[in-house]
Amino acid sequence: MATTEVTWEVFEEQAERPPLTPAQVAWRRFRRHKMALAGAGILIAIFLYIFIGSLVFSEADANYNDLSVRLSPPSWEHPFGTDTTGRDILARTIYGGQISIIVGVLAVVVSLIVGTLIGAIAGYYGGVVDSILMRFTEAVFNIPQLFLLIILAKMFGGKIPTFQFLGRSFSGSVIVIIGVIGLTSWMYLARIVRANFLALREQEFVTAARCAGARNTTIIFEHILPNSIAPIVVAATLDVASAILSEAYVSFLGLGVQPPTATWGNMLDQAYHHLETEPWMWFFPGMLILLTVLGINFLGDGLRDALDPRALAETG
Amino acid sequence: MGRYIVRRLLQAIPLLLIISVILFILANEMGDPLASFGGRRRIRAEDRARLARQLGLDRPILVQYVVWLVGNDWMGVDTDGDGVADARGARRGILRGDFGTSFTERRPVLEIIRERVGNTLLLMLTSEIVILIFSLAIGIYSALRQYSTLDYAATAFSFIGYSMPVFWLALILMYIFAVNFKRWGLPYFPTVGMYDLAVGPTVSQILWHLALPVATISIISIAGYSRYVRAQMLEVINQDYIRTAWAKGLPRRTVILKHALKNAALPLVTILGMDLPLLLSGAVVTESIFAWPGMGRLFWDAAQDTDIPVLMGILVIISTLVVLFQIITDITYTFLDPRIRYD
């Protein structure tokens, strides 16, 4: 490999260039990651689909029953066909997508709050608190998630009434599903956060903060947490993908968000009965779930490579 | 090593107790177990109270848990439901092998589970074998021909497989290999059950019915595992001892399969062990779709009827398996990689 000769000018030019901030380094690494860019592209396309789509179709279109055209195959009028009560599947995938993505993101917010709190407290205080919290985490971790999801979804199902938000009415089951998915997926995050806190709490900057009289909560949230943000971001991104899948599983089993509010998951609810004759009913929502999850997984992979502090030093 | 195993097994006991407490509370909060008792008829309030007393459901949750755990042959129970304890309990508790009696089927839980567990094992073990063979083959091939067309294809396949909802894959496989194959006059795969009722449970029938569920479970897992094998293989084949093996003039087969693979396959063992809960979760959905009479489907049916003894039985067996598998995984690791020592 030919090396460029380092003349004085080149050296001077490089010396004058200000060093890159960590964010710039991360962006450069991310940009080089082709799959991550593809993932971002897919996600942008999905976002455009569900947001521009909702300007074209109103929510009333998505929930409009027209029994005269029930179960009709894709046509110009209904590009994705219609379902058992003659609702347009294209319009429903648009509104369903919004709910599915909101459920995915908010469920991760719930699991972030629970996981970060438990992990941070366990890792920071150590000792008895740590062993109690970690035994609990380990116990929940060892119960297969879908079993927990089914039990919790049944437990809280139908307990919250329909509510109005931003001029639209949502089935209360949206809240239930967000909570249930969030409460069954925080364990991995708690472990990551705890491991980071265990490593960081012995560092000089924490000792310095403590000497300066900072309170425990200040040290936890302002000193240590910002330093362990990278692995949390990566895990949370990938968690959105599994939350969207979880929503689909729970809905497929009929315990998810209740109609008429559409989600990609509950559009597949009755799919089994239409396997043979109406494949369009289950093909399109499933395809959209696949694309979204795929996009998020690509993105998360790229973020992992971009934010990995061990690899940070070697690029410019 | 012996001490390590004993220590791990002892640690598993409190863990399983915590799990069982969490599950017991959740299962009891899940719904009204008496709702499905009268079938379609509504049961009267006084019958309800009597039933609750007979089943011990009126007692505090902690007492119910203790009864479930160690039995009630040390306390009085109310067999006729009149509110007065009149006999000694007959339950022996799960610690003494009594899983209780199903609310809906009125038979011992263990008997019900025993009928199903073999079917789930058949499905799981077949899938595991298929997963191992294919992920090793694809992973090794991708690593040896890095950046070839097939490697890229395998990468794409693995990401897609990893992002796909299990049930949607099942629907697509059914649509292609059952619905359309039938339409095109090809031999088509069955989608429901374990065997054709007209033919009976012969080996060929069961294999034929296994095809689609096993394919569904396997494709999702192969996607992830082949990536691991590839990454591990790439790391290993660039190491000095592999170059030494080549330099000694060993045949290609020996270098790759004996020297490289042994180290590359190591993480796969951990992942197989750790992904067991995932696989079992998948079984709930897969068994429901393909009407496979296994534990997953049993769990789903029991969840709908709030049949707490059956639910708890399944959950306890599965959690124990998961915890045990983690210990076995760690121990297997020491055999495969002598550098790892736990003592």
Contacts between the chains, C-beta under 8 A, distances in Angstrom:
chain1	res1	chain2	res2	distance
A	35	B	159	7.8
A	135	B	14	7.0
A	135	B	15	6.7
A	135	B	18	5.9
A	136	B	18	6.7
A	138	B	15	6.2
A	139	B	15	6.0
A	139	B	18	4.2
A	139	B	19	4.6
A	139	B	22	6.0
A	140	B	22	6.8
A	142	B	15	7.1
A	142	B	19	6.0
A	142	B	277	7.1
A	142	B	319	5.6
A	142	B	322	5.0
A	142	B	323	5.7
A	142	B	326	7.9
A	143	B	19	6.3
A	143	B	22	7.4
A	143	B	23	6.7
A	143	B	277	7.5
A	143	B	315	7.0
A	143	B	318	7.9
A	143	B	319	5.8
A	143	B	322	7.9
A	144	B	277	3.9
A	144	B	278	7.1
A	144	B	280	5.0
A	144	B	281	4.3
A	144	B	318	6.4
A	144	B	322	7.2
A	145	B	277	7.2
A	145	B	278	7.9
A	145	B	281	5.9
A	146	B	281	3.5
A	146	B	282	7.8
A	146	B	284	5.4
A	146	B	285	7.3
A	147	B	281	6.8
A	147	B	284	7.2
A	147	B	299	6.7
A	147	B	315	6.2
A	147	B	318	7.3
A	148	B	26	7.6
A	150	B	284	7.4
A	150	B	299	7.7
A	150	B	300	7.3
A	150	B	303	5.2
A	151	B	23	8.0
A	151	B	26	5.1
A	151	B	27	6.4
A	151	B	30	5.4
A	151	B	303	6.9
A	151	B	311	7.7
A	152	B	26	7.0
A	154	B	30	5.1
A	154	B	31	5.7
A	154	B	303	6.3
A	154	B	306	7.7
A	155	B	26	6.8
A	155	B	29	5.3
A	155	B	30	4.8
A	155	B	31	7.1
A	241	B	163	6.9
A	245	B	165	5.7
A	248	B	165	4.8
A	248	B	167	7.7
A	248	B	168	7.8
A	249	B	165	6.8
A	249	B	166	7.6
A	249	B	167	7.2
A	249	B	285	6.1
A	252	B	165	7.5
A	252	B	167	5.1
A	252	B	285	7.0
A	253	B	284	8.0
A	253	B	285	7.4
A	253	B	288	7.1
A	253	B	300	7.1
A	268	B	165	7.9
A	268	B	167	7.1
A	268	B	168	7.0
A	271	B	167	7.8
A	271	B	171	5.9
A	272	B	171	7.4
A	272	B	289	6.6
A	275	B	171	6.1
A	275	B	174	5.9
A	275	B	175	6.2
A	275	B	179	6.6
A	275	B	191	8.0
A	276	B	175	7.7
A	276	B	179	4.8
A	279	B	175	5.8
A	282	B	168	7.2
A	282	B	171	5.5
A	286	B	165	6.5
A	286	B	168	3.7
A	286	B	171	7.1
A	286	B	172	7.8
A	289	B	165	5.7
A	289	B	168	7.0
A	290	B	160	7.1
A	290	B	163	5.7
A	290	B	164	5.4
A	290	B	165	7.4
A	290	B	168	7.0
A	293	B	163	3.9
A	293	B	164	7.7
A	294	B	159	6.1
A	294	B	160	6.4
A	294	B	163	4.1
A	297	B	159	6.3
A	297	B	162	6.5
A	297	B	163	5.5
A	298	B	159	7.0
